[in-house]
Amino acid sequence: MKNLLRYNVVLLLLISILISSCENKKELSIRDKSASEILGNPNYLAISYGGYRNTTRDIQPTIPELKEDLKILSAMGVKILRTYNLQLEQAPNILKAIRELKTEDLSFEMYVKLGAWIDCENAWTSNPNHDKEDESANSIEIQKAINLANLYPDIVKIIAVGNEAMVHWASSYYVQPTVILKWVNHLQNLKNQNKLSKTLWITSSDNFASWGGGDSSYHSKSLKALIDAVDYISMHTYAFHDTHYNSDFWELSESNKAQFSEMALIEKSMENVYSHSVSQYNSVKNYINSLGIKKPIHIGELGWATVSSGFYGKKGSHAADELKQAIYFKQMREWTNSEEISCFYFEAFDEPWKDPTGNSNGSENHFGLFTVEGKAKYALWDSVDNGVFKGLTRNGNLIEKTYNGSRKNLLKDVLIPKLIKSKLEISENN
């Protein structure tokens, strides 16, 4: 009898351990956090991601290539990705890749802000009609987003209706706020009908001006209704582009030249960049507060290019280089983390298809923190030194530093801000 009793006690203990182990594995494999838990959480860094490695999007990144990128981003602490459209296979394949990685490694955690592209009628033609939408194309985009959100509820936590789809300088395709509002309300109604997860957050990613932070021409009843309808505001701010288009904060007077070293001049300009970005965020916040509305505000895009043969390079504002990108990246991460603002930094990897003229040195191709080959730009050199990317590869290449890790060589490509004409030449010691 004693032996039988002892046997039963041991058996119960083993069953208890087995059940506990299974529950732990189940908890690890589900990890189903809501948008409200991950947005604004510094432990869930966000980034904008496109995995295109070629000069055309006709060549889609493969699942193994996407998994390669996702491992790199996860090593950086990134846990939320932003995608842009559903016309091609990349976004659905990203979700497949994340699902596979979660199956292979129970500790892997990654969520997605799924973008649905919105166009006006006759978009991308010589005669766009901004007062009407391309209802057929937009309906397809929204339905694809719905299908994927229901297929991957553990991964898709946010749907963004449109990308810079209301800002007037998007002259090829922008729509009125009523169009965005229509689709936001449609998705919110599906949540109320339990046809989408109630914890799924709906927004639209757009320029700070489109959210009321700029010209008063954007202030309208339909914008107020849209602000009421979304779960949070996803705003963009681009100090980099403003070094050309709105450059008061960027240009330095000749008198500064005698007072400061060339490196100090760069740091001074980047302090102005920081203030400019924060002011655009606050302009949106102030406008929404003026409406008596309380909504979380996160940053859907900001970034800094490292190469430009046009408006931002040697012939332009002198903004594009890896040193300034590194300063800006650090500024923005520290500020947004301290304020519990999610910042979908633009972007993870250079994408060589993005320049509309096919110019390989166009700035749009060079916003990544990594080159296409997988070299870590200056902003991530410390991460390379600390072994963050040890054993990880892109296109078969180990993650190494740009410029072969020579800061002296990197500084040769750095220019001081536009109104100071001399070329920046700084010794390694300086």
VMD Tcl script that draws the C-alpha trace (Angstrom):
set ca {
  {0.00 0.00 0.00}
  {2.85 2.41 0.91}
  {4.53 1.68 -2.43}
  {1.27 2.32 -4.26}
  {0.77 5.58 -2.38}
  {4.32 6.67 -3.10}
  {3.82 5.79 -6.77}
  {0.62 7.87 -6.96}
  {2.33 10.87 -5.33}
  {5.22 10.70 -7.80}
  {2.79 10.29 -10.71}
  {0.77 13.33 -9.61}
  {3.97 15.33 -9.24}
  {5.08 14.41 -12.76}
  {1.65 15.28 -14.18}
  {1.74 18.62 -12.37}
  {5.19 19.42 -13.79}
  {4.04 18.41 -17.28}
  {0.91 20.58 -17.09}
  {2.93 23.52 -15.78}
  {5.45 23.11 -18.58}
  {2.72 22.98 -21.21}
  {1.05 26.07 -19.76}
  {4.35 27.94 -19.79}
  {4.95 26.97 -23.41}
  {1.41 27.99 -24.28}
  {1.92 31.37 -22.57}
  {5.19 31.87 -24.44}
  {3.69 30.91 -27.78}
  {0.60 33.13 -27.43}
  {2.12 36.34 -26.02}
  {-0.96 38.14 -27.31}
  {-0.53 41.73 -26.21}
  {-2.93 44.41 -27.36}
  {-2.12 47.64 -29.17}
  {-2.76 49.58 -25.98}
  {-0.07 47.54 -24.22}
  {2.65 47.86 -26.86}
  {2.18 51.42 -28.16}
  {4.08 53.89 -26.02}
  {5.97 51.07 -24.33}
  {9.76 51.64 -24.55}
  {10.27 47.87 -24.37}
  {8.45 47.57 -27.70}
  {10.47 49.64 -30.12}
  {8.85 50.33 -33.48}
  {10.26 50.72 -36.98}
  {9.08 51.17 -40.57}
  {10.10 48.21 -42.68}
  {10.41 47.35 -46.33}
  {12.49 44.34 -47.28}
  {13.05 45.20 -50.94}
  {16.60 44.58 -52.06}
  {16.35 45.45 -55.75}
  {15.64 48.48 -57.94}
  {12.13 47.21 -58.63}
  {9.36 45.85 -56.42}
  {8.66 43.28 -59.12}
  {11.27 41.22 -57.27}
  {9.64 40.41 -53.96}
  {11.73 39.48 -50.91}
  {11.47 35.79 -50.11}
  {10.29 34.35 -46.81}
  {13.89 33.37 -45.85}
  {15.05 36.92 -46.66}
  {12.27 38.40 -44.55}
  {13.10 36.10 -41.65}
  {16.74 37.16 -41.94}
  {15.68 40.81 -41.55}
  {13.25 40.11 -38.73}
  {15.97 38.42 -36.69}
  {18.20 41.46 -37.15}
  {15.46 43.85 -36.05}
  {14.50 41.67 -33.10}
  {18.13 41.72 -31.96}
  {17.87 45.54 -31.88}
  {14.87 45.38 -29.57}
  {12.34 46.13 -32.31}
  {9.01 44.42 -31.67}
  {6.58 46.40 -33.87}
  {6.87 46.73 -37.65}
  {5.01 49.09 -39.92}
  {4.03 48.07 -43.45}
  {2.49 50.28 -46.14}
  {0.27 48.50 -48.66}
  {-1.28 45.19 -49.57}
  {-1.10 45.40 -53.35}
  {1.95 43.11 -53.41}
  {2.96 40.02 -51.46}
  {5.46 41.59 -49.09}
  {3.10 42.44 -46.21}
  {1.32 39.03 -46.18}
  {4.72 37.34 -46.43}
  {6.01 39.33 -43.46}
  {3.13 37.95 -41.41}
  {3.93 34.43 -42.61}
  {7.59 34.92 -41.72}
  {6.72 36.14 -38.22}
  {4.39 33.18 -37.70}
  {7.15 30.78 -38.74}
  {9.68 32.44 -36.44}
  {7.25 32.25 -33.53}
  {6.79 28.55 -34.22}
  {10.54 27.94 -34.44}
  {11.39 30.02 -31.37}
  {8.81 30.43 -28.60}
  {10.64 33.50 -27.29}
  {10.31 35.41 -30.57}
  {7.90 38.34 -30.34}
  {6.92 40.69 -33.15}
  {3.76 42.65 -33.97}
  {2.63 44.55 -37.07}
  {0.98 47.84 -37.88}
  {-0.64 46.88 -41.16}
  {-0.97 49.63 -43.75}
  {-3.80 49.76 -46.30}
  {-3.02 52.12 -49.18}
  {-5.68 54.67 -50.15}
  {-5.84 56.49 -53.50}
  {-8.04 59.17 -55.00}
  {-9.89 58.70 -58.28}
  {-7.47 58.73 -61.25}
  {-4.50 58.60 -58.89}
  {-1.02 58.64 -60.44}
  {-2.36 60.15 -63.68}
  {-2.20 63.70 -65.02}
  {-5.76 64.28 -63.83}
  {-6.25 63.05 -60.25}
  {-9.64 63.81 -58.70}
  {-8.95 64.56 -55.03}
  {-12.64 64.89 -54.17}
  {-13.38 61.26 -54.96}
  {-11.67 58.01 -54.12}
  {-10.65 55.00 -56.16}
  {-13.37 53.00 -54.46}
  {-12.60 49.70 -56.17}
  {-8.91 49.68 -55.32}
  {-9.47 51.02 -51.82}
  {-12.16 48.44 -51.08}
  {-9.77 45.65 -52.06}
  {-7.01 47.07 -49.83}
  {-9.30 47.37 -46.81}
  {-10.72 43.87 -47.28}
  {-7.21 42.42 -47.50}
  {-6.36 44.18 -44.24}
  {-9.47 42.74 -42.60}
  {-8.66 39.23 -43.81}
  {-5.06 39.40 -42.58}
  {-6.03 40.89 -39.22}
  {-8.39 37.96 -38.68}
  {-5.88 35.40 -39.97}
  {-3.05 36.73 -37.77}
  {-4.79 38.24 -34.72}
  {-1.76 37.48 -32.55}
  {0.46 39.60 -34.85}
  {-1.63 42.35 -36.47}
  {-2.42 44.86 -33.74}
  {-3.02 48.04 -35.75}
  {-4.51 48.87 -39.14}
  {-3.51 52.21 -40.68}
  {-5.92 53.49 -43.32}
  {-3.75 55.30 -45.85}
  {-0.21 56.63 -45.83}
  {0.16 60.40 -46.20}
  {-3.18 60.12 -47.98}
  {-4.57 63.51 -46.84}
  {-1.57 65.83 -47.14}
  {-1.91 68.15 -50.12}
  {1.66 67.82 -51.36}
  {0.88 64.16 -52.14}
  {-0.54 65.57 -55.33}
  {-0.67 62.27 -57.22}
  {-3.14 60.55 -54.92}
  {-4.34 62.43 -51.82}
  {-7.98 62.23 -50.72}
  {-10.21 64.29 -48.46}
  {-10.53 63.32 -44.76}
  {-14.07 62.08 -45.45}
  {-12.65 59.15 -47.41}
  {-10.34 58.10 -44.59}
  {-13.18 58.59 -42.11}
  {-15.43 56.32 -44.16}
  {-12.99 53.41 -43.97}
  {-12.02 54.04 -40.34}
  {-15.71 53.91 -39.38}
  {-16.14 50.74 -41.43}
  {-13.36 49.02 -39.49}
  {-14.63 50.32 -36.14}
  {-18.09 48.98 -36.96}
  {-16.61 45.56 -37.68}
  {-14.98 45.64 -34.26}
  {-18.33 46.44 -32.67}
  {-19.86 43.49 -34.54}
  {-17.08 41.16 -33.32}
  {-15.90 40.71 -36.92}
  {-12.53 42.16 -35.95}
  {-10.77 41.97 -32.61}
  {-11.99 44.65 -30.23}
  {-8.39 45.25 -29.14}
  {-7.29 46.03 -32.72}
  {-6.50 49.75 -33.02}
  {-7.45 51.74 -36.13}
  {-5.64 54.87 -37.29}
  {-4.38 56.71 -40.36}
  {-0.69 57.57 -40.82}
  {-0.28 61.08 -42.11}
  {1.78 64.26 -42.08}
  {1.58 66.47 -38.99}
  {-0.20 69.15 -41.07}
  {-2.94 66.70 -42.03}
  {-3.68 66.17 -38.34}
  {-4.22 69.92 -37.82}
  {-0.69 70.81 -36.76}
  {0.04 73.03 -39.74}
  {-1.93 75.22 -42.10}
  {-5.48 76.03 -41.02}
  {-6.72 74.89 -44.44}
  {-6.66 71.36 -43.01}
  {-8.97 72.26 -40.10}
  {-12.42 70.94 -40.91}
  {-15.41 69.18 -39.41}
  {-14.46 65.98 -41.22}
  {-10.96 66.08 -39.71}
  {-12.46 66.54 -36.24}
  {-14.76 63.58 -36.90}
  {-11.79 61.51 -38.02}
  {-9.81 62.40 -34.89}
  {-12.83 61.29 -32.87}
  {-13.07 58.01 -34.80}
  {-9.49 56.72 -34.69}
  {-8.04 54.92 -31.68}
  {-4.91 57.03 -31.81}
  {-3.16 59.62 -33.97}
  {-0.26 58.44 -36.15}
  {1.63 61.57 -37.30}
  {4.72 62.09 -39.47}
  {7.42 64.70 -39.02}
  {10.38 65.15 -41.38}
  {12.96 67.66 -40.27}
  {15.28 66.13 -42.88}
  {13.06 67.28 -45.75}
  {12.51 70.62 -44.05}
  {16.23 71.40 -44.27}
  {15.28 72.22 -47.87}
  {11.59 73.17 -47.75}
  {11.37 74.95 -44.40}
  {14.95 75.62 -43.42}
  {14.92 78.43 -40.84}
  {15.84 76.01 -38.06}
  {18.67 74.51 -40.11}
  {20.62 77.37 -41.65}
  {23.40 78.96 -39.59}
  {24.72 82.48 -39.92}
  {28.29 83.18 -40.96}
  {28.93 84.68 -37.52}
  {28.60 81.20 -36.02}
  {31.61 80.13 -38.03}
  {34.01 82.12 -35.86}
  {32.42 81.13 -32.56}
  {32.16 77.37 -32.89}
  {34.18 74.42 -34.14}
  {32.80 72.66 -37.18}
  {31.63 69.71 -35.10}
  {29.95 72.08 -32.66}
  {28.14 73.71 -35.58}
  {26.76 70.33 -36.63}
  {25.68 69.56 -33.08}
  {24.01 72.98 -32.84}
  {22.08 72.36 -36.05}
  {21.00 68.93 -34.84}
  {19.75 70.47 -31.60}
  {17.61 72.71 -33.80}
  {16.44 69.61 -35.68}
  {15.37 68.02 -32.41}
  {13.42 71.15 -31.40}
  {11.81 71.33 -34.86}
  {10.58 67.72 -34.65}
  {9.24 68.14 -31.13}
  {7.47 71.35 -32.12}
  {5.62 69.60 -34.96}
  {4.51 66.85 -32.59}
  {3.33 69.47 -30.11}
  {1.49 71.39 -32.83}
  {-0.69 68.32 -33.43}
  {-1.13 67.78 -29.71}
  {-2.18 71.41 -29.20}
  {-4.68 71.29 -32.05}
  {-6.32 68.12 -30.76}
  {-6.45 69.56 -27.25}
  {-8.13 72.68 -28.67}
  {-10.92 70.44 -29.95}
  {-11.46 69.04 -26.47}
  {-10.44 65.58 -27.65}
  {-8.10 63.25 -25.79}
  {-6.28 60.74 -27.99}
  {-2.85 59.07 -27.77}
  {-0.45 60.55 -30.32}
  {2.39 58.43 -31.69}
  {4.86 59.02 -34.49}
  {4.16 56.98 -37.61}
  {7.29 58.18 -39.40}
  {10.40 60.24 -39.00}
  {13.86 59.55 -40.33}
  {17.12 60.83 -41.81}
  {18.76 59.89 -45.10}
  {22.52 59.33 -45.38}
  {23.06 59.98 -49.12}
  {21.65 62.61 -51.45}
  {22.72 63.88 -54.84}
  {19.90 66.41 -54.79}
  {18.24 68.76 -52.30}
  {19.98 67.40 -49.20}
  {23.59 66.67 -50.23}
  {26.61 68.69 -51.40}
  {24.49 70.68 -53.86}
  {21.70 71.19 -51.36}
  {21.22 71.60 -47.61}
  {24.21 69.43 -46.56}
  {21.92 67.35 -44.37}
  {22.49 63.80 -45.65}
  {25.22 61.76 -43.99}
  {25.65 59.00 -41.43}
  {26.85 61.27 -38.62}
  {23.71 63.38 -38.67}
  {21.52 60.30 -39.00}
  {23.18 58.82 -35.91}
  {22.64 62.00 -33.90}
  {19.01 62.24 -34.99}
  {18.27 58.56 -34.34}
  {19.66 58.86 -30.81}
  {17.78 62.12 -30.17}
  {14.47 60.71 -31.29}
  {14.74 57.37 -29.52}
  {15.68 59.04 -26.23}
  {12.90 61.63 -26.46}
  {10.10 59.28 -27.57}
  {11.06 56.57 -25.07}
  {11.13 59.07 -22.20}
  {7.71 60.46 -23.23}
  {6.23 56.99 -23.91}
  {5.63 57.82 -27.56}
  {5.93 55.00 -30.08}
  {8.18 56.07 -32.94}
  {8.07 54.05 -36.15}
  {11.53 55.18 -37.20}
  {11.93 55.36 -40.97}
  {13.47 53.03 -41.80}
  {15.17 49.71 -41.15}
  {17.02 49.03 -44.43}
  {17.88 51.06 -47.53}
  {15.48 50.31 -50.39}
  {16.98 50.92 -53.86}
  {13.61 51.12 -55.67}
  {12.28 54.22 -53.91}
  {13.76 57.13 -55.87}
  {11.12 58.00 -58.50}
  {13.74 59.04 -61.08}
  {15.79 55.87 -60.77}
  {18.72 57.80 -59.28}
  {20.72 55.38 -57.13}
  {21.97 58.33 -55.02}
  {18.51 59.77 -54.50}
  {17.83 60.35 -50.81}
  {14.69 58.19 -50.76}
  {16.87 55.13 -51.33}
  {19.04 55.82 -48.28}
  {16.90 56.28 -45.16}
  {17.84 52.87 -43.74}
  {19.86 52.20 -40.61}
  {21.39 49.39 -42.68}
  {22.59 49.38 -46.26}
  {21.04 46.96 -48.73}
  {24.02 44.65 -48.22}
  {23.42 44.62 -44.49}
  {26.16 46.96 -43.31}
  {25.27 48.80 -40.12}
  {25.44 52.57 -40.50}
  {27.10 54.78 -37.89}
  {23.97 54.95 -35.71}
  {24.41 51.21 -35.01}
  {28.20 50.91 -34.75}
  {28.01 50.54 -30.97}
  {25.52 47.70 -31.40}
  {27.98 45.92 -33.69}
  {30.75 46.41 -31.12}
  {28.49 45.01 -28.39}
  {27.80 41.83 -30.37}
  {24.09 42.54 -30.84}
  {24.18 41.10 -34.38}
  {26.61 38.27 -33.75}
  {25.95 35.39 -36.15}
  {23.20 37.27 -38.03}
  {23.42 37.90 -41.76}
  {21.71 39.76 -44.60}
  {22.06 38.35 -48.10}
  {24.66 36.01 -46.65}
  {26.76 38.91 -45.32}
  {27.61 39.24 -41.65}
  {26.52 42.53 -40.09}
  {29.57 44.78 -40.19}
  {30.13 48.53 -39.98}
  {30.03 50.91 -42.91}
  {33.32 52.63 -43.81}
  {35.09 49.50 -42.51}
  {34.53 50.97 -39.07}
  {36.76 54.03 -39.73}
  {35.26 57.17 -38.20}
  {37.97 59.20 -39.91}
  {36.80 58.03 -43.33}
  {33.15 58.56 -42.37}
  {33.84 62.18 -41.42}
  {35.24 62.90 -44.87}
  {31.68 62.62 -46.21}
  {30.16 64.89 -43.57}
  {29.23 68.48 -44.50}
  {28.49 71.35 -42.18}
  {25.07 73.01 -42.54}
  {24.25 74.88 -45.69}
  {25.19 78.51 -45.00}
  {28.64 77.57 -43.72}
  {30.43 76.99 -46.98}
  {33.64 75.22 -45.94}
  {33.92 71.43 -46.25}
  {33.98 69.62 -42.91}
  {37.43 68.18 -42.39}
  {37.88 66.78 -38.92}
  {40.79 64.70 -37.72}
  {40.17 61.41 -35.95}
  {41.31 62.98 -32.66}
  {38.97 65.96 -33.07}
}
mol new
graphics top color blue
foreach p $ca { graphics top sphere $p radius 0.5 }
foreach p [lrange $ca 0 end-1] q [lrange $ca 1 end] { graphics top cylinder $p $q radius 0.2 }
display resetview
